[in-house]
Amino acid sequence: TVSDAAILARCVRRPSYDNPFRNLERSLANRDVVLAVMRDENMLTPAEYDHARNEEPVLNPKRQKGTIQSK
């Protein structure tokens, strides 16, 4: 979703610090910054912006089977 993409876009700056599993509140605040920029740059309509801001993120804390393991 647009909301999830905004979380990921901002998380790249400092992955450990902005990780939604460590601090969801900070992650959502960062998401809102990205969404506001997208709205201000006319990438989102005001309605799309409101919808994305009100969307609850879906986090999957369980590790998926078959993920790559470091050697």
N, C-alpha and C positions, 0 to 999 in steps of 0.2 A: 504494500500500500504506500501511498505518498507519505503517511506518517512514519512508517517503518523505514522508508528510504531516508527521510530526514534525520532519524535517529542515527542510522548508519553513516550518513554523510558527515555528521558532526563528530561522531565517535572516532573517526580516523585520525583526528588531530592528536588525541591522547587516549589510546585504546584502554589502558588500565584505569585511568582517572575517570573517563566518561562512560565507562562500561555500565549499561543499564542493570546488570545483575548486581553490581556493587553499590550503585546509587541511582535508583530509578528517578528520584525527584530531579537530580541534576541533569540526567539524560533527557527527561521531558522538557526541562527548561531550555536545553540546547536544541532540542527538536523544534521548539517554538521559535527560536531565533532563525533557524533555517527556513521554517514555513513563512515567517514574516518577510524574509528577504525574497522568497519565491513569490509571495503575494505582491510585494512592492515592485518587483520586476515583471509583473503581469504574467508570471508562469502559472499562477493559480488565481481563480476567481475568488471573490470574498466568500462565496458559499463553499467552495472547495477547501479554502483555508479553514473556515469554521469546522467543517466536517473532519478534516485531518487533525485539528487541535483537540477535538472532543473524542477522538478514537483512542481506545485503550490498546496499548501495545500487547502483543501476544509473544511471550518469551518462553522458550523451551530450554529449561535448565539441564535436561538430560542429554548426555552425549549420544550421538547417533551411532549405531553399529556401522562398521565399515569405514569410519573416518580414518584419515591418514595418521599414523603414529610416527613420531620422530624416532630415529634409531640411535 
